[in-house]
Amino acid sequence: MKGHSMLKAFMAEHSLGYNFLTSRDARIVALRVEFIRKVRAANLSKAEIARLTGLNTTTIGYWLNEDVRQEKIRRRRVRFQRAALRQCWEECAQAMEAA
């Protein structure tokens, strides 16, 4: 019950409602990550945190490992940039053909 009492206290401290564990709002996600790191520091395992939050253990690991998160963000950025360049190239090619 250590985790449950920590969850209740954290939610009360930050005036969080029922959507704390499901919201995609950036502020709420940041608080959720803060909570995950806090309970991990209190020696709860990833599996215990996953049961407590309803998140997958992989997700818990993702939020606990800053290096993994930064690499994933970097890859997403590169993928987006490549897609944008590809689209620009195709538009330019079409414009050249039409001219």
N, C-alpha and C positions, 0 to 999 in steps of 0.2 A: 504493500500500500504506500510505500515511500514515494513512488512516482506519482500516484494519484493525488496525494496530498500536495506534492510540489506543483502539479498541474493546476489544481484548484487555487492554490496561493498565487501562482503566476497570473492566472486569468483574472483573479480579483485585483491584484496589484496593478494590472494594466487595463482594467475595466473592459475585458474582452468577453464577447458573447459566444453563442453556440457555434458560430462560423469560424472560430479561431483555427481549427484544425483543417478546414476545407477552403477557406478564402484564398483567392489569387491576388488580392490587393497587396501591393508592394509593402506597405507598412505592416500589414498582418503577417505576411510571409517573413519579413525581417524579424518580427517578434517570435514567430514559430521557430525560426533558425536559432535565435537567441535561447529559447527554451530548450531546444534539442541539445545545444552545446552545454547549457547549464546542468541538465540532468545527466549528460555524459560525464561531466566533471564530478558529479556526485556518484560516479561508479556504476551507473546503470548500463547494461550491455545494449548493443544495437538492437537485439531482438526484443529486449524489454521496452526500449524506447519505441520500437515499431508497434508493439502491442498497445502501448499507452496512447500513441498518437493515431494509430490506424494507417500509418504510412508503411511502405515496403522497407525492408532493411537496406536495400540498395539506395533508396532515397535518403535514408538516415546517413549512410556512409557518404553519399554525395555532399550533403550539407555539412558534414563534419570534416571533410578533407578539402581544404581551400585550394590546393594545387590541382586536384581533379576538376573542381568547379571552374577555375580559371582556364584550364586547357579546353574544357568543353565550350566555354564562352568564346575562346579564340577560334576554335574550329567552326562554330556557328557563324561567327563574323566573316571568316574566310569564305565559307559556303555562300553566304549572302552576297558578298562582294563579287564572287565568280558569277553568280546568277545575274547580277545587275550588269556586269560587263558583257556577258553573253547576250542579254537582251539588247543592250546598246549596240553591240556589233551587228546583230540581226536587223535592227531598225536602220542602221547606217547602210547595210548591204541592200536592203529593200529600197531605200531612198536613192542609192546609186543606180539601181536597176531601172527605177522609174524615171530617172533623169535622162 
